């Protein structure tokens, strides 16, 4: 019984991680469309300011989606 609960929680955690990655990709694509410059090109040119903003977006989305998924597990 305990193993099945553990495996179920592991499945939820993996699904949550995959969902978080998908939402991070969607957030990056939305940010890229909203800005007047090509984000990928700016990152390739090692623009530190764009890198900090994109990193902040990933951290913010990761925390938000992670909390929502974590609350769903309980």
Order of alpha helices (4+ residues) and beta strands (2+ residues): alpha-alpha-alpha
